[in-house]
Amino acid sequence: MSSQKAHKLRQTILKYNTEMSKLKDELIYSQEANIKYNKLVIKKAVCRQELAAEKRNLLQKIMNKLHLNSSKEKLICDYFKS
């Protein structure tokens, strides 16, 4: 896991949290605030997904690749190799 990338993602998530907390008071009165808030929620969700992907262990990635490539069954794409 790239610690710099994970640190940057955590900082971005915190920034989005503070921006969202500032907008919460205005949500009732302003449609623009609702739109900004929804965009921030989506951006925060994307960052959280990227952070979760970064946290996956390197060993897990290797094991998944080995497991997927070790299937004994023939796939339809095996018949069409050029």
PyMOL Python script that loads the backbone (N, CA, C, O; Angstrom):
from pymol import cmd

cmd.read_pdbstr("""\
ATOM      1  N   MET A   1       0.839  -1.168   0.000  1.00  0.00           N
ATOM      2  CA  MET A   1       0.000   0.000   0.000  1.00  0.00           C
ATOM      3  C   MET A   1       0.887   1.236   0.000  1.00  0.00           C
ATOM      4  O   MET A   1       1.828   1.349   0.786  1.00  0.00           O
ATOM      5  N   SER A   2       0.581   2.115  -0.857  1.00  0.00           N
ATOM      6  CA  SER A   2       1.311   3.363  -0.931  1.00  0.00           C
ATOM      7  C   SER A   2       0.841   4.274   0.197  1.00  0.00           C
ATOM      8  O   SER A   2      -0.286   4.767   0.182  1.00  0.00           O
ATOM      9  N   SER A   3       1.708   4.488   1.165  1.00  0.00           N
ATOM     10  CA  SER A   3       1.288   5.264   2.332  1.00  0.00           C
ATOM     11  C   SER A   3       1.021   6.725   1.978  1.00  0.00           C
ATOM     12  O   SER A   3       0.170   7.365   2.595  1.00  0.00           O
ATOM     13  N   GLN A   4       1.737   7.252   0.999  1.00  0.00           N
ATOM     14  CA  GLN A   4       1.491   8.639   0.601  1.00  0.00           C
ATOM     15  C   GLN A   4       0.124   8.784  -0.047  1.00  0.00           C
ATOM     16  O   GLN A   4      -0.594   9.750   0.213  1.00  0.00           O
ATOM     17  N   LYS A   5      -0.232   7.835  -0.881  1.00  0.00           N
ATOM     18  CA  LYS A   5      -1.531   7.888  -1.541  1.00  0.00           C
ATOM     19  C   LYS A   5      -2.646   7.707  -0.516  1.00  0.00           C
ATOM     20  O   LYS A   5      -3.659   8.404  -0.575  1.00  0.00           O
ATOM     21  N   ALA A   6      -2.471   6.783   0.417  1.00  0.00           N
ATOM     22  CA  ALA A   6      -3.475   6.561   1.449  1.00  0.00           C
ATOM     23  C   ALA A   6      -3.615   7.798   2.333  1.00  0.00           C
ATOM     24  O   ALA A   6      -4.726   8.177   2.704  1.00  0.00           O
ATOM     25  N   HIS A   7      -2.500   8.420   2.666  1.00  0.00           N
ATOM     26  CA  HIS A   7      -2.536   9.632   3.483  1.00  0.00           C
ATOM     27  C   HIS A   7      -3.252  10.756   2.744  1.00  0.00           C
ATOM     28  O   HIS A   7      -4.047  11.486   3.336  1.00  0.00           O
ATOM     29  N   LYS A   8      -2.976  10.892   1.474  1.00  0.00           N
ATOM     30  CA  LYS A   8      -3.623  11.923   0.669  1.00  0.00           C
ATOM     31  C   LYS A   8      -5.131  11.671   0.578  1.00  0.00           C
ATOM     32  O   LYS A   8      -5.922  12.611   0.653  1.00  0.00           O
ATOM     33  N   LEU A   9      -5.528  10.409   0.418  1.00  0.00           N
ATOM     34  CA  LEU A   9      -6.949  10.077   0.369  1.00  0.00           C
ATOM     35  C   LEU A   9      -7.638  10.379   1.691  1.00  0.00           C
ATOM     36  O   LEU A   9      -8.760  10.886   1.706  1.00  0.00           O
ATOM     37  N   ARG A  10      -6.974  10.070   2.802  1.00  0.00           N
ATOM     38  CA  ARG A  10      -7.556  10.385   4.120  1.00  0.00           C
ATOM     39  C   ARG A  10      -7.731  11.894   4.301  1.00  0.00           C
ATOM     40  O   ARG A  10      -8.749  12.347   4.825  1.00  0.00           O
ATOM     41  N   GLN A  11      -6.745  12.659   3.869  1.00  0.00           N
ATOM     42  CA  GLN A  11      -6.851  14.114   3.965  1.00  0.00           C
ATOM     43  C   GLN A  11      -7.993  14.642   3.101  1.00  0.00           C
ATOM     44  O   GLN A  11      -8.714  15.553   3.507  1.00  0.00           O
ATOM     45  N   THR A  12      -8.151  14.077   1.930  1.00  0.00           N
ATOM     46  CA  THR A  12      -9.224  14.494   1.032  1.00  0.00           C
ATOM     47  C   THR A  12     -10.581  14.182   1.648  1.00  0.00           C
ATOM     48  O   THR A  12     -11.501  14.996   1.569  1.00  0.00           O
ATOM     49  N   ILE A  13     -10.710  13.015   2.256  1.00  0.00           N
ATOM     50  CA  ILE A  13     -11.965  12.640   2.908  1.00  0.00           C
ATOM     51  C   ILE A  13     -12.278  13.596   4.056  1.00  0.00           C
ATOM     52  O   ILE A  13     -13.426  14.008   4.225  1.00  0.00           O
ATOM     53  N   LEU A  14     -11.270  13.948   4.840  1.00  0.00           N
ATOM     54  CA  LEU A  14     -11.477  14.909   5.929  1.00  0.00           C
ATOM     55  C   LEU A  14     -11.894  16.275   5.400  1.00  0.00           C
ATOM     56  O   LEU A  14     -12.741  16.945   5.991  1.00  0.00           O
ATOM     57  N   LYS A  15     -11.293  16.685   4.283  1.00  0.00           N
ATOM     58  CA  LYS A  15     -11.659  17.967   3.667  1.00  0.00           C
ATOM     59  C   LYS A  15     -13.115  17.944   3.229  1.00  0.00           C
ATOM     60  O   LYS A  15     -13.850  18.910   3.437  1.00  0.00           O
ATOM     61  N   TYR A  16     -13.527  16.838   2.621  1.00  0.00           N
ATOM     62  CA  TYR A  16     -14.920  16.715   2.194  1.00  0.00           C
ATOM     63  C   TYR A  16     -15.863  16.720   3.393  1.00  0.00           C
ATOM     64  O   TYR A  16     -16.954  17.287   3.321  1.00  0.00           O
ATOM     65  N   ASN A  17     -15.451  16.095   4.493  1.00  0.00           N
ATOM     66  CA  ASN A  17     -16.279  16.091   5.701  1.00  0.00           C
ATOM     67  C   ASN A  17     -16.495  17.504   6.235  1.00  0.00           C
ATOM     68  O   ASN A  17     -17.608  17.864   6.620  1.00  0.00           O
ATOM     69  N   THR A  18     -15.434  18.299   6.257  1.00  0.00           N
ATOM     70  CA  THR A  18     -15.579  19.661   6.769  1.00  0.00           C
ATOM     71  C   THR A  18     -16.450  20.512   5.849  1.00  0.00           C
ATOM     72  O   THR A  18     -17.256  21.317   6.316  1.00  0.00           O
ATOM     73  N   GLU A  19     -16.283  20.329   4.544  1.00  0.00           N
ATOM     74  CA  GLU A  19     -17.115  21.078   3.603  1.00  0.00           C
ATOM     75  C   GLU A  19     -18.579  20.668   3.723  1.00  0.00           C
ATOM     76  O   GLU A  19     -19.474  21.508   3.625  1.00  0.00           O
ATOM     77  N   MET A  20     -18.821  19.379   3.936  1.00  0.00           N
ATOM     78  CA  MET A  20     -20.190  18.904   4.085  1.00  0.00           C
ATOM     79  C   MET A  20     -20.820  19.419   5.369  1.00  0.00           C
ATOM     80  O   MET A  20     -22.005  19.753   5.387  1.00  0.00           O
ATOM     81  N   SER A  21     -20.044  19.485   6.438  1.00  0.00           N
ATOM     82  CA  SER A  21     -20.594  19.987   7.697  1.00  0.00           C
ATOM     83  C   SER A  21     -20.942  21.470   7.596  1.00  0.00           C
ATOM     84  O   SER A  21     -21.891  21.924   8.235  1.00  0.00           O
ATOM     85  N   LYS A  22     -20.189  22.230   6.802  1.00  0.00           N
ATOM     86  CA  LYS A  22     -20.503  23.639   6.594  1.00  0.00           C
ATOM     87  C   LYS A  22     -21.792  23.809   5.794  1.00  0.00           C
ATOM     88  O   LYS A  22     -22.548  24.755   6.013  1.00  0.00           O
ATOM     89  N   LEU A  23     -22.034  22.892   4.874  1.00  0.00           N
ATOM     90  CA  LEU A  23     -23.213  22.998   4.014  1.00  0.00           C
ATOM     91  C   LEU A  23     -24.490  22.488   4.671  1.00  0.00           C
ATOM     92  O   LEU A  23     -25.581  22.798   4.191  1.00  0.00           O
ATOM     93  N   LYS A  24     -24.392  21.714   5.754  1.00  0.00           N
ATOM     94  CA  LYS A  24     -25.573  21.117   6.367  1.00  0.00           C
ATOM     95  C   LYS A  24     -26.599  22.158   6.813  1.00  0.00           C
ATOM     96  O   LYS A  24     -27.803  21.921   6.715  1.00  0.00           O
ATOM     97  N   ASP A  25     -26.137  23.294   7.297  1.00  0.00           N
ATOM     98  CA  ASP A  25     -27.069  24.323   7.765  1.00  0.00           C
ATOM     99  C   ASP A  25     -27.847  24.956   6.616  1.00  0.00           C
ATOM    100  O   ASP A  25     -28.967  25.429   6.809  1.00  0.00           O
ATOM    101  N   GLU A  26     -27.268  24.966   5.444  1.00  0.00           N
ATOM    102  CA  GLU A  26     -27.890  25.621   4.299  1.00  0.00           C
ATOM    103  C   GLU A  26     -28.748  24.686   3.452  1.00  0.00           C
ATOM    104  O   GLU A  26     -29.388  25.142   2.504  1.00  0.00           O
ATOM    105  N   LEU A  27     -28.778  23.402   3.765  1.00  0.00           N
ATOM    106  CA  LEU A  27     -29.473  22.436   2.924  1.00  0.00           C
ATOM    107  C   LEU A  27     -30.972  22.716   2.812  1.00  0.00           C
ATOM    108  O   LEU A  27     -31.567  22.498   1.757  1.00  0.00           O
ATOM    109  N   ILE A  28     -31.563  23.182   3.864  1.00  0.00           N
ATOM    110  CA  ILE A  28     -33.010  23.423   3.871  1.00  0.00           C
ATOM    111  C   ILE A  28     -33.371  24.601   2.983  1.00  0.00           C
ATOM    112  O   ILE A  28     -34.427  24.599   2.350  1.00  0.00           O
ATOM    113  N   TYR A  29     -32.516  25.594   2.929  1.00  0.00           N
ATOM    114  CA  TYR A  29     -32.857  26.853   2.271  1.00  0.00           C
ATOM    115  C   TYR A  29     -32.371  26.973   0.829  1.00  0.00           C
ATOM    116  O   TYR A  29     -32.945  27.742   0.058  1.00  0.00           O
ATOM    117  N   SER A  30     -31.349  26.250   0.452  1.00  0.00           N
ATOM    118  CA  SER A  30     -30.724  26.486  -0.845  1.00  0.00           C
ATOM    119  C   SER A  30     -30.627  25.209  -1.679  1.00  0.00           C
ATOM    120  O   SER A  30     -30.123  24.184  -1.220  1.00  0.00           O
ATOM    121  N   GLN A  31     -31.114  25.295  -2.896  1.00  0.00           N
ATOM    122  CA  GLN A  31     -30.994  24.178  -3.831  1.00  0.00           C
ATOM    123  C   GLN A  31     -29.546  23.994  -4.270  1.00  0.00           C
ATOM    124  O   GLN A  31     -29.101  22.864  -4.471  1.00  0.00           O
ATOM    125  N   GLU A  32     -28.810  25.085  -4.420  1.00  0.00           N
ATOM    126  CA  GLU A  32     -27.396  25.008  -4.796  1.00  0.00           C
ATOM    127  C   GLU A  32     -26.584  24.282  -3.734  1.00  0.00           C
ATOM    128  O   GLU A  32     -25.674  23.514  -4.043  1.00  0.00           O
ATOM    129  N   ALA A  33     -26.930  24.540  -2.473  1.00  0.00           N
ATOM    130  CA  ALA A  33     -26.230  23.844  -1.390  1.00  0.00           C
ATOM    131  C   ALA A  33     -26.520  22.347  -1.441  1.00  0.00           C
ATOM    132  O   ALA A  33     -25.638  21.534  -1.163  1.00  0.00           O
ATOM    133  N   ASN A  34     -27.742  21.982  -1.793  1.00  0.00           N
ATOM    134  CA  ASN A  34     -28.084  20.561  -1.946  1.00  0.00           C
ATOM    135  C   ASN A  34     -27.268  19.910  -3.044  1.00  0.00           C
ATOM    136  O   ASN A  34     -26.774  18.794  -2.882  1.00  0.00           O
ATOM    137  N   ILE A  35     -27.126  20.604  -4.159  1.00  0.00           N
ATOM    138  CA  ILE A  35     -26.361  20.062  -5.281  1.00  0.00           C
ATOM    139  C   ILE A  35     -24.896  19.899  -4.898  1.00  0.00           C
ATOM    140  O   ILE A  35     -24.294  18.862  -5.177  1.00  0.00           O
ATOM    141  N   LYS A  36     -24.317  20.918  -4.259  1.00  0.00           N
ATOM    142  CA  LYS A  36     -22.915  20.825  -3.823  1.00  0.00           C
ATOM    143  C   LYS A  36     -22.727  19.697  -2.813  1.00  0.00           C
ATOM    144  O   LYS A  36     -21.748  18.952  -2.871  1.00  0.00           O
ATOM    145  N   TYR A  37     -23.683  19.582  -1.885  1.00  0.00           N
ATOM    146  CA  TYR A  37     -23.607  18.545  -0.856  1.00  0.00           C
ATOM    147  C   TYR A  37     -23.626  17.155  -1.495  1.00  0.00           C
ATOM    148  O   TYR A  37     -22.842  16.284  -1.121  1.00  0.00           O
ATOM    149  N   ASN A  38     -24.526  16.955  -2.460  1.00  0.00           N
ATOM    150  CA  ASN A  38     -24.616  15.656  -3.129  1.00  0.00           C
ATOM    151  C   ASN A  38     -23.345  15.331  -3.905  1.00  0.00           C
ATOM    152  O   ASN A  38     -22.905  14.181  -3.926  1.00  0.00           O
ATOM    153  N   LYS A  39     -22.756  16.336  -4.539  1.00  0.00           N
ATOM    154  CA  LYS A  39     -21.499  16.116  -5.261  1.00  0.00           C
ATOM    155  C   LYS A  39     -20.384  15.733  -4.297  1.00  0.00           C
ATOM    156  O   LYS A  39     -19.557  14.872  -4.600  1.00  0.00           O
ATOM    157  N   LEU A  40     -20.368  16.381  -3.129  1.00  0.00           N
ATOM    158  CA  LEU A  40     -19.348  16.053  -2.136  1.00  0.00           C
ATOM    159  C   LEU A  40     -19.527  14.637  -1.593  1.00  0.00           C
ATOM    160  O   LEU A  40     -18.550  13.938  -1.326  1.00  0.00           O
ATOM    161  N   VAL A  41     -20.778  14.224  -1.432  1.00  0.00           N
ATOM    162  CA  VAL A  41     -21.041  12.866  -0.954  1.00  0.00           C
ATOM    163  C   VAL A  41     -20.499  11.850  -1.954  1.00  0.00           C
ATOM    164  O   VAL A  41     -19.897  10.850  -1.565  1.00  0.00           O
ATOM    165  N   ILE A  42     -20.711  12.107  -3.231  1.00  0.00           N
ATOM    166  CA  ILE A  42     -20.224  11.194  -4.265  1.00  0.00           C
ATOM    167  C   ILE A  42     -18.698  11.172  -4.302  1.00  0.00           C
ATOM    168  O   ILE A  42     -18.092  10.104  -4.385  1.00  0.00           O
ATOM    169  N   LYS A  43     -18.076  12.352  -4.241  1.00  0.00           N
ATOM    170  CA  LYS A  43     -16.611  12.415  -4.251  1.00  0.00           C
ATOM    171  C   LYS A  43     -16.021  11.703  -3.039  1.00  0.00           C
ATOM    172  O   LYS A  43     -15.004  11.017  -3.146  1.00  0.00           O
ATOM    173  N   LYS A  44     -16.664  11.872  -1.887  1.00  0.00           N
ATOM    174  CA  LYS A  44     -16.193  11.227  -0.671  1.00  0.00           C
ATOM    175  C   LYS A  44     -16.312   9.712  -0.793  1.00  0.00           C
ATOM    176  O   LYS A  44     -15.420   8.980  -0.364  1.00  0.00           O
ATOM    177  N   ALA A  45     -17.407   9.244  -1.375  1.00  0.00           N
ATOM    178  CA  ALA A  45     -17.597   7.800  -1.564  1.00  0.00           C
ATOM    179  C   ALA A  45     -16.532   7.225  -2.488  1.00  0.00           C
ATOM    180  O   ALA A  45     -16.024   6.130  -2.249  1.00  0.00           O
ATOM    181  N   VAL A  46     -16.195   7.958  -3.537  1.00  0.00           N
ATOM    182  CA  VAL A  46     -15.154   7.504  -4.462  1.00  0.00           C
ATOM    183  C   VAL A  46     -13.813   7.411  -3.738  1.00  0.00           C
ATOM    184  O   VAL A  46     -13.075   6.441  -3.913  1.00  0.00           O
ATOM    185  N   CYS A  47     -13.505   8.406  -2.938  1.00  0.00           N
ATOM    186  CA  CYS A  47     -12.239   8.390  -2.187  1.00  0.00           C
ATOM    187  C   CYS A  47     -12.205   7.233  -1.192  1.00  0.00           C
ATOM    188  O   CYS A  47     -11.169   6.595  -1.008  1.00  0.00           O
ATOM    189  N   ARG A  48     -13.336   6.967  -0.556  1.00  0.00           N
ATOM    190  CA  ARG A  48     -13.383   5.867   0.399  1.00  0.00           C
ATOM    191  C   ARG A  48     -13.182   4.526  -0.304  1.00  0.00           C
ATOM    192  O   ARG A  48     -12.530   3.634   0.240  1.00  0.00           O
ATOM    193  N   GLN A  49     -13.737   4.376  -1.510  1.00  0.00           N
ATOM    194  CA  GLN A  49     -13.536   3.154  -2.275  1.00  0.00           C
ATOM    195  C   GLN A  49     -12.068   2.991  -2.663  1.00  0.00           C
ATOM    196  O   GLN A  49     -11.516   1.895  -2.574  1.00  0.00           O
ATOM    197  N   GLU A  50     -11.441   4.081  -3.092  1.00  0.00           N
ATOM    198  CA  GLU A  50     -10.026   4.018  -3.458  1.00  0.00           C
ATOM    199  C   GLU A  50      -9.173   3.678  -2.246  1.00  0.00           C
ATOM    200  O   GLU A  50      -8.206   2.924  -2.357  1.00  0.00           O
ATOM    201  N   LEU A  51      -9.525   4.230  -1.088  1.00  0.00           N
ATOM    202  CA  LEU A  51      -8.780   3.940   0.130  1.00  0.00           C
ATOM    203  C   LEU A  51      -8.938   2.477   0.515  1.00  0.00           C
ATOM    204  O   LEU A  51      -7.975   1.843   0.945  1.00  0.00           O
ATOM    205  N   ALA A  52     -10.122   1.945   0.369  1.00  0.00           N
ATOM    206  CA  ALA A  52     -10.345   0.527   0.676  1.00  0.00           C
ATOM    207  C   ALA A  52      -9.550  -0.357  -0.279  1.00  0.00           C
ATOM    208  O   ALA A  52      -9.010  -1.386   0.128  1.00  0.00           O
ATOM    209  N   ALA A  53      -9.478   0.041  -1.537  1.00  0.00           N
ATOM    210  CA  ALA A  53      -8.702  -0.733  -2.503  1.00  0.00           C
ATOM    211  C   ALA A  53      -7.217  -0.669  -2.180  1.00  0.00           C
ATOM    212  O   ALA A  53      -6.498  -1.651  -2.364  1.00  0.00           O
ATOM    213  N   GLU A  54      -6.754   0.478  -1.700  1.00  0.00           N
ATOM    214  CA  GLU A  54      -5.342   0.624  -1.329  1.00  0.00           C
ATOM    215  C   GLU A  54      -4.992  -0.220  -0.109  1.00  0.00           C
ATOM    216  O   GLU A  54      -3.860  -0.682   0.029  1.00  0.00           O
ATOM    217  N   LYS A  55      -5.958  -0.418   0.765  1.00  0.00           N
ATOM    218  CA  LYS A  55      -5.694  -1.146   1.998  1.00  0.00           C
ATOM    219  C   LYS A  55      -5.577  -2.649   1.790  1.00  0.00           C
ATOM    220  O   LYS A  55      -5.069  -3.373   2.646  1.00  0.00           O
ATOM    221  N   ARG A  56      -6.060  -3.107   0.629  1.00  0.00           N
ATOM    222  CA  ARG A  56      -5.960  -4.546   0.386  1.00  0.00           C
ATOM    223  C   ARG A  56      -4.504  -4.966   0.414  1.00  0.00           C
ATOM    224  O   ARG A  56      -3.623  -4.266  -0.086  1.00  0.00           O
ATOM    225  N   ASN A  57      -4.284  -6.062   0.979  1.00  0.00           N
ATOM    226  CA  ASN A  57      -2.941  -6.579   1.165  1.00  0.00           C
ATOM    227  C   ASN A  57      -2.359  -7.063  -0.166  1.00  0.00           C
ATOM    228  O   ASN A  57      -3.081  -7.613  -0.998  1.00  0.00           O
ATOM    229  N   LEU A  58      -1.090  -6.864  -0.360  1.00  0.00           N
ATOM    230  CA  LEU A  58      -0.409  -7.322  -1.563  1.00  0.00           C
ATOM    231  C   LEU A  58      -0.524  -8.830  -1.711  1.00  0.00           C
ATOM    232  O   LEU A  58      -0.675  -9.340  -2.821  1.00  0.00           O
ATOM    233  N   LEU A  59      -0.452  -9.531  -0.608  1.00  0.00           N
ATOM    234  CA  LEU A  59      -0.583 -10.976  -0.647  1.00  0.00           C
ATOM    235  C   LEU A  59      -1.962 -11.395  -1.135  1.00  0.00           C
ATOM    236  O   LEU A  59      -2.090 -12.370  -1.876  1.00  0.00           O
ATOM    237  N   GLN A  60      -2.982 -10.674  -0.731  1.00  0.00           N
ATOM    238  CA  GLN A  60      -4.337 -10.976  -1.203  1.00  0.00           C
ATOM    239  C   GLN A  60      -4.434 -10.774  -2.710  1.00  0.00           C
ATOM    240  O   GLN A  60      -5.063 -11.576  -3.401  1.00  0.00           O
ATOM    241  N   LYS A  61      -3.827  -9.723  -3.221  1.00  0.00           N
ATOM    242  CA  LYS A  61      -3.851  -9.479  -4.663  1.00  0.00           C
ATOM    243  C   LYS A  61      -3.174 -10.617  -5.420  1.00  0.00           C
ATOM    244  O   LYS A  61      -3.677 -11.079  -6.444  1.00  0.00           O
ATOM    245  N   ILE A  62      -2.027 -11.064  -4.907  1.00  0.00           N
ATOM    246  CA  ILE A  62      -1.295 -12.152  -5.554  1.00  0.00           C
ATOM    247  C   ILE A  62      -2.115 -13.440  -5.503  1.00  0.00           C
ATOM    248  O   ILE A  62      -2.207 -14.157  -6.500  1.00  0.00           O
ATOM    249  N   MET A  63      -2.703 -13.732  -4.361  1.00  0.00           N
ATOM    250  CA  MET A  63      -3.495 -14.945  -4.225  1.00  0.00           C
ATOM    251  C   MET A  63      -4.710 -14.916  -5.149  1.00  0.00           C
ATOM    252  O   MET A  63      -5.063 -15.938  -5.737  1.00  0.00           O
ATOM    253  N   ASN A  64      -5.342 -13.772  -5.281  1.00  0.00           N
ATOM    254  CA  ASN A  64      -6.486 -13.665  -6.186  1.00  0.00           C
ATOM    255  C   ASN A  64      -6.069 -13.911  -7.627  1.00  0.00           C
ATOM    256  O   ASN A  64      -6.782 -14.586  -8.370  1.00  0.00           O
ATOM    257  N   LYS A  65      -4.932 -13.377  -8.027  1.00  0.00           N
ATOM    258  CA  LYS A  65      -4.461 -13.590  -9.392  1.00  0.00           C
ATOM    259  C   LYS A  65      -4.124 -15.061  -9.629  1.00  0.00           C
ATOM    260  O   LYS A  65      -4.460 -15.613 -10.677  1.00  0.00           O
ATOM    261  N   LEU A  66      -3.471 -15.688  -8.673  1.00  0.00           N
ATOM    262  CA  LEU A  66      -3.127 -17.097  -8.815  1.00  0.00           C
ATOM    263  C   LEU A  66      -4.374 -17.964  -8.858  1.00  0.00           C
ATOM    264  O   LEU A  66      -4.450 -18.919  -9.631  1.00  0.00           O
ATOM    265  N   HIS A  67      -5.335 -17.631  -8.039  1.00  0.00           N
ATOM    266  CA  HIS A  67      -6.565 -18.422  -7.985  1.00  0.00           C
ATOM    267  C   HIS A  67      -7.359 -18.280  -9.276  1.00  0.00           C
ATOM    268  O   HIS A  67      -7.909 -19.265  -9.767  1.00  0.00           O
ATOM    269  N   LEU A  68      -7.429 -17.098  -9.826  1.00  0.00           N
ATOM    270  CA  LEU A  68      -8.189 -16.884 -11.049  1.00  0.00           C
ATOM    271  C   LEU A  68      -7.532 -17.540 -12.253  1.00  0.00           C
ATOM    272  O   LEU A  68      -8.224 -18.009 -13.157  1.00  0.00           O
ATOM    273  N   ASN A  69      -6.213 -17.577 -12.276  1.00  0.00           N
ATOM    274  CA  ASN A  69      -5.499 -18.134 -13.423  1.00  0.00           C
ATOM    275  C   ASN A  69      -5.298 -19.641 -13.328  1.00  0.00           C
ATOM    276  O   ASN A  69      -4.869 -20.260 -14.302  1.00  0.00           O
ATOM    277  N   SER A  70      -5.592 -20.241 -12.194  1.00  0.00           N
ATOM    278  CA  SER A  70      -5.313 -21.662 -12.014  1.00  0.00           C
ATOM    279  C   SER A  70      -6.518 -22.549 -12.315  1.00  0.00           C
ATOM    280  O   SER A  70      -6.493 -23.736 -11.989  1.00  0.00           O
ATOM    281  N   SER A  71      -7.553 -22.016 -12.917  1.00  0.00           N
ATOM    282  CA  SER A  71      -8.734 -22.837 -13.180  1.00  0.00           C
ATOM    283  C   SER A  71      -8.410 -23.880 -14.247  1.00  0.00           C
ATOM    284  O   SER A  71      -7.729 -23.583 -15.229  1.00  0.00           O
ATOM    285  N   LYS A  72      -8.894 -25.086 -14.051  1.00  0.00           N
ATOM    286  CA  LYS A  72      -8.641 -26.200 -14.965  1.00  0.00           C
ATOM    287  C   LYS A  72      -9.671 -26.228 -16.092  1.00  0.00           C
ATOM    288  O   LYS A  72      -9.455 -26.884 -17.111  1.00  0.00           O
ATOM    289  N   GLU A  73     -10.778 -25.529 -15.918  1.00  0.00           N
ATOM    290  CA  GLU A  73     -11.819 -25.549 -16.926  1.00  0.00           C
ATOM    291  C   GLU A  73     -11.392 -24.750 -18.147  1.00  0.00           C
ATOM    292  O   GLU A  73     -10.679 -23.753 -18.037  1.00  0.00           O
ATOM    293  N   LYS A  74     -11.833 -25.199 -19.298  1.00  0.00           N
ATOM    294  CA  LYS A  74     -11.564 -24.457 -20.522  1.00  0.00           C
ATOM    295  C   LYS A  74     -12.621 -23.386 -20.676  1.00  0.00           C
ATOM    296  O   LYS A  74     -13.815 -23.643 -20.526  1.00  0.00           O
ATOM    297  N   LEU A  75     -12.177 -22.212 -20.971  1.00  0.00           N
ATOM    298  CA  LEU A  75     -13.090 -21.114 -21.208  1.00  0.00           C
ATOM    299  C   LEU A  75     -13.326 -20.958 -22.700  1.00  0.00           C
ATOM    300  O   LEU A  75     -12.525 -21.424 -23.510  1.00  0.00           O
ATOM    301  N   ILE A  76     -14.393 -20.321 -23.058  1.00  0.00           N
ATOM    302  CA  ILE A  76     -14.711 -20.146 -24.470  1.00  0.00           C
ATOM    303  C   ILE A  76     -13.630 -19.307 -25.176  1.00  0.00           C
ATOM    304  O   ILE A  76     -13.380 -19.491 -26.368  1.00  0.00           O
ATOM    305  N   CYS A  77     -13.005 -18.407 -24.451  1.00  0.00           N
ATOM    306  CA  CYS A  77     -11.948 -17.593 -25.065  1.00  0.00           C
ATOM    307  C   CYS A  77     -10.702 -18.423 -25.371  1.00  0.00           C
ATOM    308  O   CYS A  77      -9.879 -18.006 -26.186  1.00  0.00           O
ATOM    309  N   ASP A  78     -10.544 -19.593 -24.736  1.00  0.00           N
ATOM    310  CA  ASP A  78      -9.402 -20.459 -25.021  1.00  0.00           C
ATOM    311  C   ASP A  78      -9.474 -21.054 -26.426  1.00  0.00           C
ATOM    312  O   ASP A  78      -8.446 -21.407 -27.004  1.00  0.00           O
ATOM    313  N   TYR A  79     -10.651 -21.164 -26.962  1.00  0.00           N
ATOM    314  CA  TYR A  79     -10.817 -21.756 -28.286  1.00  0.00           C
ATOM    315  C   TYR A  79     -10.523 -20.757 -29.413  1.00  0.00           C
ATOM    316  O   TYR A  79     -10.358 -21.161 -30.564  1.00  0.00           O
ATOM    317  N   PHE A  80     -10.457 -19.475 -29.098  1.00  0.00           N
ATOM    318  CA  PHE A  80     -10.315 -18.458 -30.126  1.00  0.00           C
ATOM    319  C   PHE A  80      -8.985 -17.736 -30.064  1.00  0.00           C
ATOM    320  O   PHE A  80      -8.899 -16.578 -30.473  1.00  0.00           O
ATOM    321  N   LYS A  81      -7.971 -18.371 -29.577  1.00  0.00           N
ATOM    322  CA  LYS A  81      -6.650 -17.746 -29.537  1.00  0.00           C
ATOM    323  C   LYS A  81      -6.116 -17.662 -30.965  1.00  0.00           C
ATOM    324  O   LYS A  81      -6.278 -18.593 -31.755  1.00  0.00           O
ATOM    325  N   SER A  82      -5.486 -16.551 -31.281  1.00  0.00           N
ATOM    326  CA  SER A  82      -4.982 -16.396 -32.652  1.00  0.00           C
ATOM    327  C   SER A  82      -3.483 -16.581 -32.708  1.00  0.00           C
ATOM    328  O   SER A  82      -2.889 -16.485 -33.781  1.00  0.00           O
TER     329      SER A  82
END
""", "prot")
cmd.dss("prot")
cmd.show_as("cartoon", "prot")
cmd.util.cbc("prot")
cmd.orient("prot")
